[in-house]
Amino acid sequence: MDDTNWTDRPPDTKSQPALTLKRTGPTKTVGICLSNKPIGTLVHFWRGRTRPCLGPLLCEACHDGQTRRWKGYLALYNPDERKVWIHEFTENAYGGIGEALESFTSLRGHWIRFERTKPVSNAPVVATVSPSKSPSDTIPEDPDIKQVLNRIWDLEDQLTTAPETSPTEVKELRPALYPRGNGQPRAVK
Ligand SMILES: [Zn+2]
């Protein structure tokens, strides 16, 4: 493990509320991006939970022949509710984010709108990035997404060895990993 969490007292939960992981709602989810760029990894939906893929050598879900998919994560902020959360998005939604990254050096301070293409909970999501008027020093700090996900996935030791990939790499792997007609994305809970 590269980062240890030793402290001399329990965490101050009042000043640092645990961040939640959210997916796009039934129609859309909008927030100001706190992250400079997304971070993503390959995950499985395995035994009722989303779990990071630990690579074909170590991964139980891979041994079981389970499909893995790339998921990206960004920290978003709702200025009206003053709430920060980690937003999970799909490879499909990466399209708009990837385009924005070609125009802007950082996503921080920009509005991101994740919207379903149909009003059903498992419809594909597309992302649109647009400039916000909030200067980036008036929004909260960029949280450590990996640390939040480690806590949520409860895999602190193992996650440091999980492969980090970009959607491009996933596409290159696709013929082996995604046999045709192998199911639809899971419904969002
Ligand atoms: Zn796996």
Residues whose N, C-alpha, C, O or C-beta is under 5 A from the ligand:
A	BS01	ZN	C53 L54 G55 C59 A61 C62
